[in-house]
């Protein structure tokens, strides 16, 4: 097993964990855990694709990472506690 195979396996495992946990209703697709698993999984899988120069998956995982980051930022914004103003 090459280094790129190991890296890809870690990334895909994170993506599958997110999928299974959401499918089993253990986590929600709107939660931070789901977004973080997708962000890290897609980024790692994208990096592995970059290492082997497989551009279709670099693009796929890059877009997946951007969407996951957007979802995470949106979740953080919605969960922020408003400060009192005087």
Buried (B, 14 or more C-beta within 10 A) or exposed (E): EEEBEEBBBBBBBBBEBBBEBBEEEEBEEEBBBBBBBBBBBBBBBBBBBBBBEBEEBBEBBBEBBEBBBEBBEEBEEEEEEEEEEE
